[in-house]
Structures are given as structure tokens and as C-alpha cells.
């Protein structure tokens, strides 16, 4: 009978014809039928419980097959450097994925970071598979290394992880300076030359050297002179020594950690007669454009013919300039120097035997600093299609600003607006901007002391938005110290005004209260007088009406009596007297 086969993976229907890596083959014989499920390029994701169900008209049957696919582990991830010293690195990583075969070990490979991709020089450190941290030893100080990790199980090794790089800490130099040499250059000076220690033994950047010297065959301690490194042929002069005296000299290199081993001792003897010893310069005073130096005259400088002051800008490519000086003084002022600029200076002396060795170089800086950038609100006024720069908001820093350079960033790219804007120009309009758009403007202010660069981000206004009122930049001088008139000082004027107003209110209130008391007394007195004369007024009233009628052409006119209000008030205040009440009614009825 025909038989049908169906496959399931983890109890989910599986259709091999719809999956490229799967195929199902059925073989039918006279007494049996076979179905084969073929998985191409199996991976560990194919590990599952597979079920084959066979069915015909009489029923069905099934069988389960547990498939476990084993493969090498995946590469470790999250490799990082946790700790480091001058000789070791501690690395850590996240455990690799290896479900069906446990990781047996991890191999940490490392090599010099400058060795390129030549992996044959990588050294290995092995840790058990249960560890996810390793300490790599045997490294050199102040050296950069690259590291990676490989996992391994029973089926093979993983792909390497990504490289990480790290630099070990510094150590004191491991070797002395090389090729140390000492030569006498005068009766009071020695010339010392040397080269830096071997690169592999420097263990960091060499910052300088200590030159130790002392009189030979004595128990004196070494005196040390500190010389900064120049990364080349090193040279220094020992001056102010004794005439025709033997000295011992040593040299040590130092870095950020400390000093390394000394060189071997060398001996040299100063000359009996030689060119003069050059004076040592000392900085006396500075201004923004001048430096004043002084020096000590030697006791035996009577034969000196002239001094020469050598100077140049520090760190620049300028050549040394010379200024000849007389031998009569011990002070000189260099003028017309650049503001806020460093200079290097030394002096030489000359006698009949020639020019002496140069004295020690000193460094000095004229007063002044680079320009100081202002706040955006004081410097920029934004419009819809342009922005105005107010250069008066910049502070010079003590050195006159020479010019400004303006760049504008448009669509992520910097565009030169003005290369040199004269410092005397008060304002500059940068036009051609788009409304309601963000820009960044970069302004560089240049002076002798240096260049200050500042960036300002702003948004141009909408066309319908009114232009803002520019607040202005602060004045160059402060008015805080000027006396303020009292009528402009609100802290003084406001309390005075409030006190005067309160005083006026109190005075007016008192006057009103007093007048009310006086009016009340007058009203009571008037009421008594009216009651005494009331009958007389009523008796005369008809006659008065007739006279008024005749005087105006027979027409009657009505005038309110001056006592009418007083009578009403009197009536109100004397309600307890019946006679007063009836009298008042009679009077009003007579007017009706």
C-alpha cells in the first residue's frame, strides 16, 4: 500500500522542499519504504528533536531522532583592558557561545602594536576555559601592545576576537646616558656633551638630565644642574668653577617617574688662562614690549672688552640676534619686543684671548596674553538674512589685536568669509544668510601673544520676526567706581519717596478726622438755633412767596432754604422729641 512520510522539528511541521539546505528522499521497496532527511552544511542551530511519521490507510507510526550538532566555539567578545602596570596587562572578556561542547581553554595573543599584521610574532598566554580573565606578563614599560583572544573546545578553535590595544605605564630610565664627554673651555668652565639612553631603556619620554659635578679627591657632595632634553646631541656648560681645578662629572636621565642610573664618572681640569667666563643673566623686570636683565660682574673681569646679549623668540624659527653692551654696567633693557611673547636669552663675554663660552640660557616672556573672546549676546546681532559682528566686544588681553579671520559653516562645511579684518574696524555684516536657519560662525583674533578662536552658533530670524534690539557690548572701562547721583540711585530714592507718601497720607487722615469733629459740633449748635426760630420762619413764609412772585413777573420761583439741610440733620439727631418731628412735617407741607 502507498505510504506517506512527514517530518517535524521540535514538534513543528517541517517542509524540506521549502528550505534550501534541507531535502527529503524516499525509497520504496516491495516490502518497505524509507524516508531520508538530508541537512547540508549543518550548524548548531540545526540541533533539535526530529520526528518522522509514516502513515497509510490502516494507521500511522513515528520515530524520534535527537540530533546534536557540535562545532568549534564562537569568538570571544567584549575584550577589554581592566588593569595595567609598567610590565603587565590584565584583560577580560565575555564567555564564548559553546553549548554542545564546553570551552577547554582560552589563548590570549599579544604583540607590538607597530608590528603590523605579521601575526607570527604574537606571543601567547593560555588560561583554562573556566576563566574569563588573564594577566599578560613580560611586557616593556611605556610600550603599546595589541591583544586578542581565541577560544578552543574538543572540536577546534574559534575565530580570533577583535584586537584591543593598550600602553603600559612608564618606569624610571633603565640605562645611563651614552657617549658622555667633558672638555675644559676656560679657567672657570667645562663643556659636557652626551646622548640619550638607548631607546629600549628609556621606559618613557626623557624630560631632562641631571649633571652632577664636584671637586675631585674630596668628600664634597655632588652639585646638580638640571638641563631640559632636546632629543638630539645634548650639551651644557658648567660655569663659575675654580681655576686650574680637577672636577668629577656624572650625568643622569629622568622622566615622569624619576631618575635613571648614573653614567660613569669622568674627570676634567679647568684651564689656567682662557677667555672670560660669561655672566649669568637674571630677569629683572618685564613690560609688554621690553625685558630688563641684570648680571653679576666677575671679580677678575677687568680684562673683558665687551658683553654680547644674544636673544630670540622662544619656540620659533627666528635666528639669534646680538646686542653689544658696554662693560661698565650690569643691566640692560631690550625694547621693541613683541607683546606676550617668550624669549630665550644668554650672554657671552670677550677679552684679549677671545670669546668665552656662552652663559646659561634663560627664558622670559613679555606681559600680555592672547585675545579674550566675548559672550555671544555682546558680540553678535542676528537678523533674518545677515548677522552683525561687533569687534569692540573682544578683549585684547593686554596685547593689541592685529586682525580678525571669519569663517562660516554652511551645510557642514567651513567657508572663508574674511581672511583679514582690520582690528580698527568696529563692525562687520555677514550677509547672504537664509531666514530661520542655524549657522556656526568661527572668529579668530590674532595678536603678537597668539591667536584666540571662538565659535558661535545662532539661528537667523524669521522674516516676520522684528529685529532684536542690540544690547551692546560692555565698555572697555568700568563705571562701577564713579559716584552715582542720588536721584539716579533707586536704592536711596525709592525709600525716601515711599516715606514721604506715607507721611502725607497720615497728615491728611488726621486733618479729615479733626474737621469732622468740628463740623459735628457746628451742626448741633445750628439745630438748636433753628428750633427756636422755626415758628417765625413759617409765619413769614406766605408773605415771602408773594414778594418773590411779584418780583419775577407774577411767577412763583422756588429756592431751597439754606437751613433746610440743617433742619433735616437736626431732626435726625433729635428723633426722641415728638414736637420737633411734627414741626418739620408742617414746614415741608407748607412748601408743597
Secondary structure, 3 states (H helix, E strand, C coil): CCCEEEEEECCEEECHHHCCCEEEEEEECCCCEEEEEEECCCCHHHCEEEEEEEEECCEEEEEEEEECCCCCCCCCEEEEEEEECCCCEEEEEECCCCCCCCCCEEEEEEEEHHHCCCHHHCEEEEEECCCCEEEECCCCCCCEEEEEEEEEECCEECCCCCCEEEECCCCCCCCCCEEEEEEECCCCCEEEEEECCCHHHHCCCCCEEEEEEEECCCCCCCEEEEEECCCCCEEEEECCCCCCCEEEEEEEEECCCCECCCCCCEEEECCCCCCCCCCCEEEEEECCCCEEEEECCCCCHHHCCEEEEEEEECCCCCCCEEEEECCCCCEEEECCCCCCCEEEEEEEEEECCEECCCCCCEEEECCCECCECCCHHHHEEECCCCEEEEHHHCECCECCEEEEEEEEEECCEEEEEEEEEECCCCEEEECCCCCCCEEEEEEEEEECCEEEEEEEEEECCCCCCCCCCCCCCCCCCCCCCCCCCHHHCHHHHHHHHHHHHHHHHHHHHHHHHHHHHHHHHHHHHHHHHHHHCHHHHHHHHHHHHHHHHHHCCCCCCCCCCCCHHHHHHHHHHCCCCHHHHHHHHHHHHHHC
